[in-house]
Amino acid sequence: GVSFTINHIAAVVIPVLFGLLWIVSHSAVFLAGAAMAVVSLFLALQVPARERLVNYANT
């Protein structure tokens, strides 16, 4: 579905952008990756606990 498509777009775009960023600053790549991880954690924590349990049970 749509999430599958978005995932594949990100899988192509992010490495290209990080490759360009690598040319500018090696450490910026790792800082950007860490920032993405923090944002992902924050967004994951916004999902209500009940929704997490229901979705986990359906997998």
N, CA, C and O atoms as a Tripos MOL2 file, in Angstrom:
@<TRIPOS>MOLECULE
protein
  236   235    59     0     0
PROTEIN
NO_CHARGES

@<TRIPOS>ATOM
      1 N           0.8140   -1.1790    0.0000 N.3       1 GLY1
      2 CA          0.0000    0.0000    0.0000 C.3       1 GLY1
      3 C           0.8650    1.2520    0.0000 C.2       1 GLY1
      4 O           2.0170    1.2540   -0.4340 O.2       1 GLY1
      5 N           0.2660    2.2910    0.4960 N.am      2 VAL2
      6 CA          0.9180    3.6010    0.5090 C.3       2 VAL2
      7 C           2.1480    3.5900    1.4140 C.2       2 VAL2
      8 O           3.1860    4.1430    1.0510 O.2       2 VAL2
      9 N           2.0440    2.9690    2.5830 N.am      3 SER3
     10 CA          3.1880    2.9570    3.5000 C.3       3 SER3
     11 C           4.3740    2.2090    2.8920 C.2       3 SER3
     12 O           5.5270    2.5760    3.1200 O.2       3 SER3
     13 N           4.0930    1.1720    2.1290 N.am      4 PHE4
     14 CA          5.1450    0.4170    1.4470 C.3       4 PHE4
     15 C           5.8610    1.3060    0.4350 C.2       4 PHE4
     16 O           7.0870    1.2790    0.3320 O.2       4 PHE4
     17 N           5.0860    2.0930   -0.3100 N.am      5 THR5
     18 CA          5.6530    3.0070   -1.3040 C.3       5 THR5
     19 C           6.4860    4.0970   -0.6370 C.2       5 THR5
     20 O           7.5890    4.4040   -1.0890 O.2       5 THR5
     21 N           5.9580    4.6800    0.4360 N.am      6 ILE6
     22 CA          6.6840    5.7300    1.1540 C.3       6 ILE6
     23 C           7.9930    5.1780    1.7120 C.2       6 ILE6
     24 O           9.0230    5.8500    1.6720 O.2       6 ILE6
     25 N           7.9490    3.9580    2.2290 N.am      7 ASN7
     26 CA          9.1520    3.3260    2.7650 C.3       7 ASN7
     27 C          10.2110    3.1650    1.6750 C.2       7 ASN7
     28 O          11.3920    3.4100    1.9170 O.2       7 ASN7
     29 N           9.7980    2.7570    0.4900 N.am      8 HIS8
     30 CA         10.7550    2.5690   -0.5980 C.3       8 HIS8
     31 C          11.3040    3.8960   -1.1120 C.2       8 HIS8
     32 O          12.4750    3.9830   -1.4820 O.2       8 HIS8
     33 N          10.4700    4.9230   -1.1350 N.am      9 ILE9
     34 CA         10.9530    6.2480   -1.5400 C.3       9 ILE9
     35 C          12.0130    6.7270   -0.5500 C.2       9 ILE9
     36 O          13.0650    7.2270   -0.9490 O.2       9 ILE9
     37 N          11.7290    6.5720    0.7410 N.am     10 ALA10
     38 CA         12.6900    6.9800    1.7690 C.3      10 ALA10
     39 C          13.9770    6.1650    1.6670 C.2      10 ALA10
     40 O          15.0660    6.6870    1.9060 O.2      10 ALA10
     41 N          13.8540    4.8850    1.3120 N.am     11 ALA11
     42 CA         15.0350    4.0250    1.1990 C.3      11 ALA11
     43 C          15.9540    4.4610    0.0660 C.2      11 ALA11
     44 O          17.1400    4.1290    0.0720 O.2      11 ALA11
     45 N          15.4290    5.1930   -0.8970 N.am     12 VAL12
     46 CA         16.2520    5.6940   -1.9980 C.3      12 VAL12
     47 C          16.7200    7.1230   -1.7190 C.2      12 VAL12
     48 O          17.8810    7.4560   -1.9550 O.2      12 VAL12
     49 N          15.8220    7.9600   -1.2210 N.am     13 VAL13
     50 CA         16.1190    9.3840   -1.0550 C.3      13 VAL13
     51 C          17.0920    9.6410    0.0930 C.2      13 VAL13
     52 O          18.0340   10.4180   -0.0640 O.2      13 VAL13
     53 N          16.8840    9.0090    1.2300 N.am     14 ILE14
     54 CA         17.7160    9.2800    2.4060 C.3      14 ILE14
     55 C          19.1930    8.9390    2.1630 C.2      14 ILE14
     56 O          20.0530    9.7530    2.4990 O.2      14 ILE14
     57 N          19.5210    7.7810    1.5970 N.am     15 PRO15
     58 CA         20.9460    7.5310    1.3360 C.3      15 PRO15
     59 C          21.5720    8.5370    0.3690 C.2      15 PRO15
     60 O          22.7380    8.9020    0.5210 O.2      15 PRO15
     61 N          20.8070    8.9830   -0.6160 N.am     16 VAL16
     62 CA         21.3410    9.9810   -1.5500 C.3      16 VAL16
     63 C          21.6240   11.2860   -0.8130 C.2      16 VAL16
     64 O          22.6900   11.8800   -0.9750 O.2      16 VAL16
     65 N          20.6630   11.7280   -0.0020 N.am     17 LEU17
     66 CA         20.8570   12.9730    0.7440 C.3      17 LEU17
     67 C          22.0130   12.8540    1.7340 C.2      17 LEU17
     68 O          22.8140   13.7780    1.8770 O.2      17 LEU17
     69 N          22.0920   11.7170    2.4110 N.am     18 PHE18
     70 CA         23.1790   11.5320    3.3670 C.3      18 PHE18
     71 C          24.5240   11.4100    2.6530 C.2      18 PHE18
     72 O          25.5520   11.8090    3.2010 O.2      18 PHE18
     73 N          24.5270   10.8660    1.4410 N.am     19 GLY19
     74 CA         25.7560   10.8140    0.6590 C.3      19 GLY19
     75 C          26.2450   12.2040    0.3040 C.2      19 GLY19
     76 O          27.4420   12.4840    0.3640 O.2      19 GLY19
     77 N          25.3140   13.0770   -0.0660 N.am     20 LEU20
     78 CA         25.6820   14.4650   -0.3530 C.3      20 LEU20
     79 C          26.1460   15.1730    0.9150 C.2      20 LEU20
     80 O          27.0970   15.9530    0.8880 O.2      20 LEU20
     81 N          25.4670   14.8940    2.0240 N.am     21 LEU21
     82 CA         25.8520   15.4900    3.2990 C.3      21 LEU21
     83 C          27.2450   15.0110    3.7190 C.2      21 LEU21
     84 O          28.0080   15.7650    4.3240 O.2      21 LEU21
     85 N          27.5720   13.7570    3.3970 N.am     22 TRP22
     86 CA         28.8830   13.1880    3.7310 C.3      22 TRP22
     87 C          30.0090   13.9920    3.0880 C.2      22 TRP22
     88 O          31.0830   14.1520    3.6690 O.2      22 TRP22
     89 N          29.7490   14.4970    1.8780 N.am     23 ILE23
     90 CA         30.7510   15.3040    1.1740 C.3      23 ILE23
     91 C          31.0300   16.5940    1.9450 C.2      23 ILE23
     92 O          32.1650   17.0670    1.9920 O.2      23 ILE23
     93 N          29.9840   17.1510    2.5450 N.am     24 VAL24
     94 CA         30.1120   18.4040    3.2830 C.3      24 VAL24
     95 C          30.7240   18.1690    4.6590 C.2      24 VAL24
     96 O          31.6690   18.8540    5.0490 O.2      24 VAL24
     97 N          30.1780   17.1930    5.3990 N.am     25 SER25
     98 CA         30.6370   16.9560    6.7660 C.3      25 SER25
     99 C          30.3320   15.5180    7.1740 C.2      25 SER25
    100 O          29.1750   15.0970    7.1890 O.2      25 SER25
    101 N          31.3690   14.7830    7.5010 N.am     26 HIS26
    102 CA         31.1820   13.3900    7.9080 C.3      26 HIS26
    103 C          30.3780   13.2920    9.1960 C.2      26 HIS26
    104 O          29.4890   12.4480    9.3090 O.2      26 HIS26
    105 N          30.6780   14.1300   10.1470 N.am     27 SER27
    106 CA         29.9870   14.0500   11.4400 C.3      27 SER27
    107 C          28.5220   14.4560   11.3220 C.2      27 SER27
    108 O          27.6910   13.9930   12.1040 O.2      27 SER27
    109 N          28.1930   15.3090   10.3620 N.am     28 ALA28
    110 CA         26.8000   15.7340   10.1880 C.3      28 ALA28
    111 C          25.9040   14.5580    9.8160 C.2      28 ALA28
    112 O          24.7260   14.5400   10.1740 O.2      28 ALA28
    113 N          26.4440   13.5830    9.1080 N.am     29 VAL29
    114 CA         25.6650   12.3960    8.7410 C.3      29 VAL29
    115 C          25.2230   11.6610   10.0000 C.2      29 VAL29
    116 O          24.0650   11.2570   10.1140 O.2      29 VAL29
    117 N          26.1350   11.4900   10.9360 N.am     30 PHE30
    118 CA         25.8110   10.7670   12.1640 C.3      30 PHE30
    119 C          24.8880   11.5870   13.0660 C.2      30 PHE30
    120 O          24.0110   11.0300   13.7250 O.2      30 PHE30
    121 N          25.0800   12.8820   13.0980 N.am     31 LEU31
    122 CA         24.1800   13.7420   13.8720 C.3      31 LEU31
    123 C          22.7740   13.7220   13.2850 C.2      31 LEU31
    124 O          21.7940   13.6770   14.0290 O.2      31 LEU31
    125 N          22.6670   13.7540   11.9680 N.am     32 ALA32
    126 CA         21.3530   13.7000   11.3190 C.3      32 ALA32
    127 C          20.6820   12.3500   11.5780 C.2      32 ALA32
    128 O          19.4750   12.2930   11.8160 O.2      32 ALA32
    129 N          21.4500   11.2780   11.5320 N.am     33 GLY33
    130 CA         20.9010    9.9540   11.8340 C.3      33 GLY33
    131 C          20.4100    9.8580   13.2670 C.2      33 GLY33
    132 O          19.3550    9.2820   13.5300 O.2      33 GLY33
    133 N          21.1720   10.4200   14.1910 N.am     34 ALA34
    134 CA         20.7530   10.4300   15.5950 C.3      34 ALA34
    135 C          19.4990   11.2700   15.7730 C.2      34 ALA34
    136 O          18.6080   10.8970   16.5370 O.2      34 ALA34
    137 N          19.4170   12.3930   15.0810 N.am     35 ALA35
    138 CA         18.2240   13.2420   15.1590 C.3      35 ALA35
    139 C          17.0070   12.4990   14.6180 C.2      35 ALA35
    140 O          15.9200   12.5930   15.1870 O.2      35 ALA35
    141 N          17.1820   11.7610   13.5230 N.am     36 MET36
    142 CA         16.0670   10.9810   12.9750 C.3      36 MET36
    143 C          15.6110    9.9160   13.9690 C.2      36 MET36
    144 O          14.4140    9.6550   14.0910 O.2      36 MET36
    145 N          16.5490    9.3050   14.6730 N.am     37 ALA37
    146 CA         16.2040    8.2910   15.6690 C.3      37 ALA37
    147 C          15.4210    8.9020   16.8220 C.2      37 ALA37
    148 O          14.4570    8.3030   17.2990 O.2      37 ALA37
    149 N          15.8210   10.0840   17.2740 N.am     38 VAL38
    150 CA         15.1160   10.7620   18.3670 C.3      38 VAL38
    151 C          13.7040   11.1380   17.9350 C.2      38 VAL38
    152 O          12.7530   10.9570   18.6960 O.2      38 VAL38
    153 N          13.5640   11.6590   16.7240 N.am     39 VAL39
    154 CA         12.2330   12.0180   16.2120 C.3      39 VAL39
    155 C          11.3640   10.7690   16.0990 C.2      39 VAL39
    156 O          10.1860   10.8030   16.4550 O.2      39 VAL39
    157 N          11.9290    9.6710   15.6090 N.am     40 SER40
    158 CA         11.1750    8.4210   15.4930 C.3      40 SER40
    159 C          10.7160    7.9230   16.8590 C.2      40 SER40
    160 O           9.5800    7.4730   17.0110 O.2      40 SER40
    161 N          11.5960    8.0040   17.8510 N.am     41 LEU41
    162 CA         11.2300    7.5940   19.2040 C.3      41 LEU41
    163 C          10.1030    8.4610   19.7370 C.2      41 LEU41
    164 O           9.1390    7.9460   20.3040 O.2      41 LEU41
    165 N          10.2150    9.7750   19.5590 N.am     42 PHE42
    166 CA          9.1730   10.6900   20.0190 C.3      42 PHE42
    167 C           7.8370   10.3680   19.3550 C.2      42 PHE42
    168 O           6.8100   10.3150   20.0320 O.2      42 PHE42
    169 N           7.8360   10.1570   18.0580 N.am     43 LEU43
    170 CA          6.5900    9.8590   17.3450 C.3      43 LEU43
    171 C           6.0130    8.5150   17.7750 C.2      43 LEU43
    172 O           4.7960    8.3750   17.8990 O.2      43 LEU43
    173 N           6.8780    7.5250   18.0040 N.am     44 ALA44
    174 CA          6.4040    6.2160   18.4480 C.3      44 ALA44
    175 C           5.7550    6.3070   19.8230 C.2      44 ALA44
    176 O           4.7830    5.6040   20.1020 O.2      44 ALA44
    177 N           6.2850    7.1640   20.6760 N.am     45 LEU45
    178 CA          5.7160    7.3190   22.0160 C.3      45 LEU45
    179 C           4.3800    8.0500   21.9950 C.2      45 LEU45
    180 O           3.6510    8.0240   22.9860 O.2      45 LEU45
    181 N           4.0480    8.6990   20.8890 N.am     46 GLN46
    182 CA          2.7700    9.3930   20.7770 C.3      46 GLN46
    183 C           1.6190    8.4390   20.4660 C.2      46 GLN46
    184 O           0.4550    8.8100   20.6210 O.2      46 GLN46
    185 N           1.9240    7.2250   20.0330 N.am     47 VAL47
    186 CA          0.8900    6.2340   19.7450 C.3      47 VAL47
    187 C           0.3400    5.7350   21.0750 C.2      47 VAL47
    188 O           1.1070    5.2920   21.9300 O.2      47 VAL47
    189 N          -0.9850    5.8010   21.2640 N.am     48 PRO48
    190 CA         -1.5620    5.3240   22.5260 C.3      48 PRO48
    191 C          -1.2180    3.8520   22.7690 C.2      48 PRO48
    192 O          -1.1010    3.0730   21.8230 O.2      48 PRO48
    193 N          -1.0600    3.4790   24.0310 N.am     49 ALA49
    194 CA         -0.6620    2.1180   24.3940 C.3      49 ALA49
    195 C          -1.6410    1.0900   23.8380 C.2      49 ALA49
    196 O          -1.2220    0.0310   23.3710 O.2      49 ALA49
    197 N          -2.9280    1.3840   23.8810 N.am     50 ARG50
    198 CA         -3.9240    0.4330   23.3690 C.3      50 ARG50
    199 C          -3.7090    0.1810   21.8830 C.2      50 ARG50
    200 O          -3.7960   -0.9630   21.4340 O.2      50 ARG50
    201 N          -3.4330    1.2160   21.1210 N.am     51 GLU51
    202 CA         -3.1890    1.0550   19.6910 C.3      51 GLU51
    203 C          -1.9540    0.1890   19.4500 C.2      51 GLU51
    204 O          -1.9410   -0.6340   18.5350 O.2      51 GLU51
    205 N          -0.9360    0.3710   20.2540 N.am     52 ARG52
    206 CA          0.2770   -0.4300   20.0940 C.3      52 ARG52
    207 C          -0.0190   -1.8970   20.3510 C.2      52 ARG52
    208 O           0.4830   -2.7630   19.6350 O.2      52 ARG52
    209 N          -0.8350   -2.1900   21.3720 N.am     53 LEU53
    210 CA         -1.1660   -3.5730   21.6930 C.3      53 LEU53
    211 C          -2.0170   -4.2000   20.6080 C.2      53 LEU53
    212 O          -1.7870   -5.3490   20.2310 O.2      53 LEU53
    213 N          -2.9960   -3.4670   20.0990 N.am     54 VAL54
    214 CA         -3.8720   -3.9970   19.0560 C.3      54 VAL54
    215 C          -3.0710   -4.2730   17.7950 C.2      54 VAL54
    216 O          -3.2170   -5.3380   17.1950 O.2      54 VAL54
    217 N          -2.2360   -3.3430   17.3860 N.am     55 ASN55
    218 CA         -1.4360   -3.5400   16.1800 C.3      55 ASN55
    219 C          -0.4360   -4.6750   16.3530 C.2      55 ASN55
    220 O          -0.1690   -5.4100   15.4030 O.2      55 ASN55
    221 N           0.1150   -4.8270   17.5420 N.am     56 TYR56
    222 CA          1.0700   -5.9050   17.7850 C.3      56 TYR56
    223 C           0.3710   -7.2560   17.7090 C.2      56 TYR56
    224 O           0.9390   -8.2230   17.2000 O.2      56 TYR56
    225 N          -0.8590   -7.3280   18.2140 N.am     57 ALA57
    226 CA         -1.6050   -8.5800   18.2120 C.3      57 ALA57
    227 C          -1.9960   -8.9950   16.7970 C.2      57 ALA57
    228 O          -2.1630  -10.1850   16.5290 O.2      57 ALA57
    229 N          -2.1420   -8.0370   15.8940 N.am     58 ASN58
    230 CA         -2.5640   -8.3440   14.5250 C.3      58 ASN58
    231 C          -1.4100   -8.7500   13.6200 C.2      58 ASN58
    232 O          -1.6350   -9.1130   12.4650 O.2      58 ASN58
    233 N          -0.1870   -8.6970   14.1160 N.am     59 THR59
    234 CA          0.9510   -9.0420   13.2460 C.3      59 THR59
    235 C           1.2750  -10.5070   13.3080 C.2      59 THR59
    236 O           2.2030  -10.9620   12.6390 O.2      59 THR59
@<TRIPOS>BOND
     1     1     2 1
     2     2     3 1
     3     3     4 2
     4     3     5 am
     5     5     6 1
     6     6     7 1
     7     7     8 2
     8     7     9 am
     9     9    10 1
    10    10    11 1
    11    11    12 2
    12    11    13 am
    13    13    14 1
    14    14    15 1
    15    15    16 2
    16    15    17 am
    17    17    18 1
    18    18    19 1
    19    19    20 2
    20    19    21 am
    21    21    22 1
    22    22    23 1
    23    23    24 2
    24    23    25 am
    25    25    26 1
    26    26    27 1
    27    27    28 2
    28    27    29 am
    29    29    30 1
    30    30    31 1
    31    31    32 2
    32    31    33 am
    33    33    34 1
    34    34    35 1
    35    35    36 2
    36    35    37 am
    37    37    38 1
    38    38    39 1
    39    39    40 2
    40    39    41 am
    41    41    42 1
    42    42    43 1
    43    43    44 2
    44    43    45 am
    45    45    46 1
    46    46    47 1
    47    47    48 2
    48    47    49 am
    49    49    50 1
    50    50    51 1
    51    51    52 2
    52    51    53 am
    53    53    54 1
    54    54    55 1
    55    55    56 2
    56    55    57 am
    57    57    58 1
    58    58    59 1
    59    59    60 2
    60    59    61 am
    61    61    62 1
    62    62    63 1
    63    63    64 2
    64    63    65 am
    65    65    66 1
    66    66    67 1
    67    67    68 2
    68    67    69 am
    69    69    70 1
    70    70    71 1
    71    71    72 2
    72    71    73 am
    73    73    74 1
    74    74    75 1
    75    75    76 2
    76    75    77 am
    77    77    78 1
    78    78    79 1
    79    79    80 2
    80    79    81 am
    81    81    82 1
    82    82    83 1
    83    83    84 2
    84    83    85 am
    85    85    86 1
    86    86    87 1
    87    87    88 2
    88    87    89 am
    89    89    90 1
    90    90    91 1
    91    91    92 2
    92    91    93 am
    93    93    94 1
    94    94    95 1
    95    95    96 2
    96    95    97 am
    97    97    98 1
    98    98    99 1
    99    99   100 2
   100    99   101 am
   101   101   102 1
   102   102   103 1
   103   103   104 2
   104   103   105 am
   105   105   106 1
   106   106   107 1
   107   107   108 2
   108   107   109 am
   109   109   110 1
   110   110   111 1
   111   111   112 2
   112   111   113 am
   113   113   114 1
   114   114   115 1
   115   115   116 2
   116   115   117 am
   117   117   118 1
   118   118   119 1
   119   119   120 2
   120   119   121 am
   121   121   122 1
   122   122   123 1
   123   123   124 2
   124   123   125 am
   125   125   126 1
   126   126   127 1
   127   127   128 2
   128   127   129 am
   129   129   130 1
   130   130   131 1
   131   131   132 2
   132   131   133 am
   133   133   134 1
   134   134   135 1
   135   135   136 2
   136   135   137 am
   137   137   138 1
   138   138   139 1
   139   139   140 2
   140   139   141 am
   141   141   142 1
   142   142   143 1
   143   143   144 2
   144   143   145 am
   145   145   146 1
   146   146   147 1
   147   147   148 2
   148   147   149 am
   149   149   150 1
   150   150   151 1
   151   151   152 2
   152   151   153 am
   153   153   154 1
   154   154   155 1
   155   155   156 2
   156   155   157 am
   157   157   158 1
   158   158   159 1
   159   159   160 2
   160   159   161 am
   161   161   162 1
   162   162   163 1
   163   163   164 2
   164   163   165 am
   165   165   166 1
   166   166   167 1
   167   167   168 2
   168   167   169 am
   169   169   170 1
   170   170   171 1
   171   171   172 2
   172   171   173 am
   173   173   174 1
   174   174   175 1
   175   175   176 2
   176   175   177 am
   177   177   178 1
   178   178   179 1
   179   179   180 2
   180   179   181 am
   181   181   182 1
   182   182   183 1
   183   183   184 2
   184   183   185 am
   185   185   186 1
   186   186   187 1
   187   187   188 2
   188   187   189 am
   189   189   190 1
   190   190   191 1
   191   191   192 2
   192   191   193 am
   193   193   194 1
   194   194   195 1
   195   195   196 2
   196   195   197 am
   197   197   198 1
   198   198   199 1
   199   199   200 2
   200   199   201 am
   201   201   202 1
   202   202   203 1
   203   203   204 2
   204   203   205 am
   205   205   206 1
   206   206   207 1
   207   207   208 2
   208   207   209 am
   209   209   210 1
   210   210   211 1
   211   211   212 2
   212   211   213 am
   213   213   214 1
   214   214   215 1
   215   215   216 2
   216   215   217 am
   217   217   218 1
   218   218   219 1
   219   219   220 2
   220   219   221 am
   221   221   222 1
   222   222   223 1
   223   223   224 2
   224   223   225 am
   225   225   226 1
   226   226   227 1
   227   227   228 2
   228   227   229 am
   229   229   230 1
   230   230   231 1
   231   231   232 2
   232   231   233 am
   233   233   234 1
   234   234   235 1
   235   235   236 2
@<TRIPOS>SUBSTRUCTURE
     1 GLY1         2 RESIDUE 1 A GLY
     2 VAL2         6 RESIDUE 1 A VAL
     3 SER3        10 RESIDUE 1 A SER
     4 PHE4        14 RESIDUE 1 A PHE
     5 THR5        18 RESIDUE 1 A THR
     6 ILE6        22 RESIDUE 1 A ILE
     7 ASN7        26 RESIDUE 1 A ASN
     8 HIS8        30 RESIDUE 1 A HIS
     9 ILE9        34 RESIDUE 1 A ILE
    10 ALA10       38 RESIDUE 1 A ALA
    11 ALA11       42 RESIDUE 1 A ALA
    12 VAL12       46 RESIDUE 1 A VAL
    13 VAL13       50 RESIDUE 1 A VAL
    14 ILE14       54 RESIDUE 1 A ILE
    15 PRO15       58 RESIDUE 1 A PRO
    16 VAL16       62 RESIDUE 1 A VAL
    17 LEU17       66 RESIDUE 1 A LEU
    18 PHE18       70 RESIDUE 1 A PHE
    19 GLY19       74 RESIDUE 1 A GLY
    20 LEU20       78 RESIDUE 1 A LEU
    21 LEU21       82 RESIDUE 1 A LEU
    22 TRP22       86 RESIDUE 1 A TRP
    23 ILE23       90 RESIDUE 1 A ILE
    24 VAL24       94 RESIDUE 1 A VAL
    25 SER25       98 RESIDUE 1 A SER
    26 HIS26      102 RESIDUE 1 A HIS
    27 SER27      106 RESIDUE 1 A SER
    28 ALA28      110 RESIDUE 1 A ALA
    29 VAL29      114 RESIDUE 1 A VAL
    30 PHE30      118 RESIDUE 1 A PHE
    31 LEU31      122 RESIDUE 1 A LEU
    32 ALA32      126 RESIDUE 1 A ALA
    33 GLY33      130 RESIDUE 1 A GLY
    34 ALA34      134 RESIDUE 1 A ALA
    35 ALA35      138 RESIDUE 1 A ALA
    36 MET36      142 RESIDUE 1 A MET
    37 ALA37      146 RESIDUE 1 A ALA
    38 VAL38      150 RESIDUE 1 A VAL
    39 VAL39      154 RESIDUE 1 A VAL
    40 SER40      158 RESIDUE 1 A SER
    41 LEU41      162 RESIDUE 1 A LEU
    42 PHE42      166 RESIDUE 1 A PHE
    43 LEU43      170 RESIDUE 1 A LEU
    44 ALA44      174 RESIDUE 1 A ALA
    45 LEU45      178 RESIDUE 1 A LEU
    46 GLN46      182 RESIDUE 1 A GLN
    47 VAL47      186 RESIDUE 1 A VAL
    48 PRO48      190 RESIDUE 1 A PRO
    49 ALA49      194 RESIDUE 1 A ALA
    50 ARG50      198 RESIDUE 1 A ARG
    51 GLU51      202 RESIDUE 1 A GLU
    52 ARG52      206 RESIDUE 1 A ARG
    53 LEU53      210 RESIDUE 1 A LEU
    54 VAL54      214 RESIDUE 1 A VAL
    55 ASN55      218 RESIDUE 1 A ASN
    56 TYR56      222 RESIDUE 1 A TYR
    57 ALA57      226 RESIDUE 1 A ALA
    58 ASN58      230 RESIDUE 1 A ASN
    59 THR59      234 RESIDUE 1 A THR
